[in-house]
Amino acid sequence: MKSRKEIKALAKVALSEQRSTAILLVLVYILATIASVALDFLVSTMFGQGVLYWVVFTVGLLILYVIVINLLGEFFKIYRRENATVGRLFTGLKVNFMRKLGGTLWVWLWLILWSLLFIIPGIVKACAYFFTLNILAVHPNVTARQALRISMRITQGHKKDIFVFILSWFGWGLLSILTLGVLYIVYVGPYFYTADGGLFLELRDKALAEGRITREELGMEEDRKQQYEQQS
């Protein structure tokens, strides 16, 4: 398995080949978030924080949750040096929407429950569930609940590695704040998501090699068959 430094180095190389697309992916997601917040504010101003406001707020939030999964899928492609597309953030909404949404809500439910037992259990479980959304993005035949369980097996014995990986971005996060988010859009965001895709790929393949998960569980053979049918 490649080290964190090796994964980041490979992420930089992969990113250099699709830098414009990577920046646009992050920028479009941020703009979608801003648009959702602006719509919430508009509805609140015009109609107050009644039923309509909460419906608009909830729908917007749930759509953003699914867009994040699509975002992870595109950056996984970038790490693998495959062509990523910005439009997939939105066209991907019609593909397994409820599955992606269900998986996200399922993760949040368990994180909230574990966090009730104080901070440390919540952090440990956050690392265990870290790849749930990646799995939902990359393996469309895995169900929402299965994704969380598979993530727990992929991260088995590697929670410390994941925690260190997250901490390694702390300084970049501070610099992004100091530049009012500009650095995040043009460098830190694309770099992080690409490296995240690399970390997922490395730990997934390690778990496959060690027999903690199987290709059948991930639906990898089915994925290959579907890709072949689409190309033929």
C-alpha positions in Angstrom: 0.0 0.0 0.0 1.2 3.5 -0.8 2.0 5.9 2.0 0.1 9.1 2.6 3.0 11.2 1.0 3.0 8.9 -2.1 -0.8 9.2 -2.5 -0.6 13.0 -2.3 2.3 13.1 -4.8 0.2 11.0 -7.2 -2.8 13.2 -6.6 -0.7 16.2 -7.6 0.4 14.6 -10.8 -3.2 13.4 -11.7 -4.5 16.9 -10.8 -2.1 18.6 -13.1 -3.7 16.8 -16.0 -7.2 18.0 -15.3 -6.7 21.1 -13.2 -9.3 23.3 -14.9 -12.0 20.6 -14.5 -11.0 20.0 -10.9 -11.3 23.7 -10.1 -14.6 23.9 -11.8 -15.9 21.0 -9.9 -15.2 22.6 -6.6 -16.4 26.0 -7.8 -19.7 24.7 -9.1 -20.3 22.9 -5.9 -19.7 26.0 -3.9 -21.9 28.1 -6.2 -24.7 25.4 -5.8 -24.3 25.8 -2.0 -24.5 29.6 -2.2 -27.5 29.4 -4.5 -29.3 27.1 -2.0 -28.5 29.5 0.9 -29.6 32.5 -1.1 -32.9 30.7 -2.0 -33.5 29.9 1.7 -32.9 33.6 2.5 -35.2 34.8 -0.2 -38.1 32.5 0.8 -37.5 33.5 4.5 -37.7 37.2 3.6 -40.8 36.9 1.5 -42.8 34.3 3.3 -41.2 34.0 6.7 -39.8 30.8 8.3 -43.0 28.8 7.9 -43.7 25.4 6.2 -42.6 26.7 2.8 -39.2 27.8 4.1 -38.5 24.5 5.8 -39.5 22.5 2.7 -37.2 24.6 0.5 -34.4 24.4 3.1 -34.7 20.6 3.4 -34.9 19.9 -0.3 -31.9 22.1 -1.0 -29.9 20.4 1.7 -30.7 16.9 0.5 -29.8 17.7 -3.1 -26.4 19.1 -1.9 -25.8 15.9 0.0 -26.2 13.9 -3.2 -24.1 16.4 -5.2 -21.2 15.8 -2.8 -21.3 12.1 -3.6 -21.2 12.9 -7.3 -18.3 15.2 -6.6 -16.3 12.4 -4.9 -17.0 10.2 -7.9 -15.5 12.7 -10.3 -12.4 13.2 -8.2 -11.9 9.5 -8.0 -11.8 9.5 -11.8 -9.2 12.3 -11.7 -7.0 10.3 -9.4 -7.2 7.3 -11.7 -6.5 9.7 -14.6 -9.8 9.1 -16.2 -11.9 12.0 -17.7 -14.0 13.8 -15.2 -16.9 16.0 -16.2 -18.5 19.0 -14.3 -21.9 18.3 -15.6 -21.9 14.9 -13.9 -22.5 16.8 -10.6 -26.1 17.4 -11.8 -26.8 14.7 -14.3 -25.8 12.2 -11.6 -28.7 13.4 -9.5 -31.0 11.2 -11.5 -28.9 8.1 -11.0 -29.6 6.3 -7.7 -30.7 9.5 -6.0 -32.5 7.8 -3.1 -29.7 5.3 -2.6 -27.1 8.1 -2.3 -29.3 10.2 -0.1 -30.2 7.2 2.1 -26.6 6.4 2.5 -25.7 9.9 3.6 -28.5 10.1 6.1 -27.7 6.7 7.4 -24.1 7.8 8.1 -25.2 11.0 9.8 -27.6 9.1 12.0 -24.9 6.8 13.3 -22.4 9.6 13.7 -24.9 11.6 15.8 -25.7 8.6 17.9 -22.0 7.8 18.6 -21.2 11.4 19.3 -23.7 11.3 22.1 -21.2 9.1 23.8 -18.7 12.0 23.8 -16.2 13.2 21.3 -13.7 10.4 21.0 -16.2 7.6 20.1 -17.6 10.0 17.5 -14.2 10.6 16.0 -13.4 6.9 15.9 -16.7 6.1 14.1 -16.2 9.0 11.8 -13.0 7.4 10.6 -14.7 4.0 10.4 -17.5 5.5 8.2 -15.1 7.7 6.3 -15.4 5.9 2.9 -19.2 5.3 2.9 -19.8 8.2 0.5 -16.9 7.2 -1.7 -18.4 3.7 -2.0 -21.8 5.1 -2.9 -20.1 7.3 -5.5 -17.9 4.6 -7.1 -19.9 1.4 -6.7 -23.5 1.9 -7.8 -24.6 -1.6 -7.0 -23.8 -1.3 -3.2 -26.8 -0.4 -1.1 -26.8 2.5 1.4 -26.6 0.2 4.5 -24.0 -2.1 2.9 -21.8 0.9 2.0 -21.4 1.8 5.7 -20.6 -1.8 6.7 -18.1 -2.2 3.9 -16.5 1.1 4.9 -16.0 -0.2 8.4 -14.2 -3.2 7.0 -12.1 -1.2 4.6 -10.9 1.1 7.4 -10.3 -1.7 9.9 -6.8 -1.2 11.2 -6.4 2.1 9.4 -8.4 4.6 11.4 -5.3 6.2 12.7 -4.0 6.6 9.1 -7.3 8.3 8.1 -7.2 10.5 11.2 -3.7 11.6 10.4 -4.7 12.2 6.7 -7.5 14.5 7.8 -5.2 16.4 10.3 -2.6 16.9 7.5 -5.0 19.3 5.8 -5.5 21.5 8.9 -2.8 24.1 7.8 -4.2 24.2 4.3 -7.6 24.9 5.8 -6.3 27.9 7.8 -4.7 29.3 4.7 -7.9 28.9 2.8 -9.8 30.9 5.4 -7.1 33.6 5.3 -7.6 33.9 1.5 -11.4 34.0 1.9 -11.8 30.6 0.2 -9.9 31.5 -3.0 -7.0 29.1 -2.2 -9.5 26.4 -1.4 -11.2 26.7 -4.8 -8.0 26.9 -6.9 -5.8 24.5 -5.0 -6.7 23.0 -1.6 -10.2 21.7 -2.5 -9.1 19.9 -5.7 -6.0 18.6 -4.1 -7.9 17.2 -1.0 -10.6 15.5 -3.0 -8.1 14.0 -5.4 -6.0 12.7 -2.6 -9.1 11.4 -0.8 -9.9 9.4 -3.9 -6.4 8.0 -3.9 -6.6 7.0 -0.2 -9.9 5.3 -0.8 -8.5 3.4 -3.8 -5.4 2.2 -1.8 -7.3 1.1 1.3 -10.1 -0.5 -0.8 -7.7 -2.6 -2.8 -5.7 -3.5 0.3 -9.0 -4.8 1.9 -9.7 -6.7 -1.3 -6.3 -8.3 -1.2 -6.6 -9.3 2.4 -10.1 -10.7 2.0 -11.9 -8.3 4.3 -14.2 -7.4 1.4 -14.9 -9.1 -1.9 -15.4 -7.8 -5.5 -18.9 -9.4 -5.4 -19.9 -7.2 -2.4 -18.8 -4.1 -4.3 -20.6 -5.3 -7.4 -17.3 -4.7 -9.4 -18.1 -7.5 -11.9 -21.6 -6.1 -12.5 -20.0 -2.6 -12.9 -17.7 -3.9 -15.6 -20.5 -5.7 -17.4 -22.6 -2.5 -17.4 -19.6 -0.5 -18.7 -19.1 -3.0 -21.5 -22.8 -2.9 -22.5 -22.7 0.9 -22.6 -19.6 0.9 -24.8 -20.9 -1.8 -27.2 
